[in-house]
């Protein structure tokens, strides 16, 4: 799945906050929900405009970033 089909960053949508493509649901809300113990299915029930495929693909991307052997590049990207 192409990252553009998962995440959109547009200054006209929530001031440029990353959202799930085709929605106004901030990507951050998925992580916030999971952090508080809400299941993925409950998140999807709360935000029906987000597809399960988008949510799983986002988690997969986050996993790849956080387990990358090139972590120095991540430091450079967020500095």
C-alpha positions as CSV (number, residue, x, y, z in Angstrom):
1,X,0.0,0.0,0.0
2,X,1.4,3.4,-1.0
3,X,1.9,5.7,1.9
4,X,-0.2,8.4,0.2
5,X,-3.1,6.0,0.4
6,X,-2.6,5.9,4.1
7,X,-1.5,9.4,5.2
8,X,-2.3,12.8,3.9
9,X,-0.6,16.0,5.0
10,X,-2.4,19.1,3.7
11,X,-2.3,22.5,5.3
12,X,-6.0,23.0,4.5
13,X,-6.9,19.8,6.5
14,X,-6.5,20.2,10.3
15,X,-3.7,22.7,9.7
16,X,-1.4,20.2,8.1
17,X,-1.7,17.5,10.8
18,X,-1.2,14.1,9.3
19,X,-4.6,12.4,8.8
20,X,-5.7,9.1,7.3
21,X,-6.2,9.7,3.6
22,X,-9.8,10.5,2.6
23,X,-10.7,11.5,6.2
24,X,-10.2,14.2,8.8
25,X,-9.0,11.6,11.4
26,X,-5.6,12.5,12.7
27,X,-3.1,9.6,12.5
28,X,-2.1,10.4,16.1
29,X,-5.6,9.4,17.2
30,X,-4.9,5.8,16.4
31,X,-1.8,5.8,18.6
32,X,-3.6,7.6,21.4
33,X,-6.4,5.1,21.3
34,X,-4.1,2.1,21.4
35,X,-2.0,3.7,24.2
36,X,-5.1,3.9,26.4
37,X,-6.0,0.2,25.7
38,X,-8.7,0.7,23.1
39,X,-8.6,-2.2,20.6
40,X,-8.1,-1.6,16.9
41,X,-11.6,-2.8,16.2
42,X,-13.0,-0.2,18.7
43,X,-10.9,2.5,17.1
44,X,-12.4,1.6,13.7
45,X,-15.9,1.6,15.2
46,X,-15.2,5.1,16.5
47,X,-13.8,6.3,13.2
48,X,-15.7,4.4,10.4
49,X,-14.0,6.6,7.7
50,X,-10.7,4.9,8.4
51,X,-10.3,1.5,6.8
52,X,-8.8,-1.5,8.6
53,X,-6.3,-1.7,5.8
54,X,-5.2,1.9,6.4
55,X,-4.8,1.4,10.1
56,X,-2.8,-1.9,9.8
57,X,-0.6,-0.4,7.1
58,X,0.1,2.6,9.3
59,X,1.1,0.3,12.2
60,X,3.3,-1.7,9.9
61,X,5.0,1.5,8.8
62,X,5.5,2.6,12.4
63,X,6.9,-0.8,13.2
64,X,9.4,-0.6,10.3
65,X,10.5,2.9,11.4
66,X,11.0,1.9,15.0
67,X,12.9,-1.3,14.3
68,X,15.1,0.1,11.5
69,X,18.7,-0.6,11.7
70,X,19.3,2.9,10.2
71,X,18.0,4.7,13.3
72,X,20.5,7.5,12.8
73,X,18.5,8.5,9.7
74,X,15.4,8.7,11.9
75,X,17.2,11.1,14.3
76,X,18.2,13.2,11.3
77,X,14.7,13.3,9.9
78,X,13.1,14.5,13.2
79,X,15.8,16.9,14.3
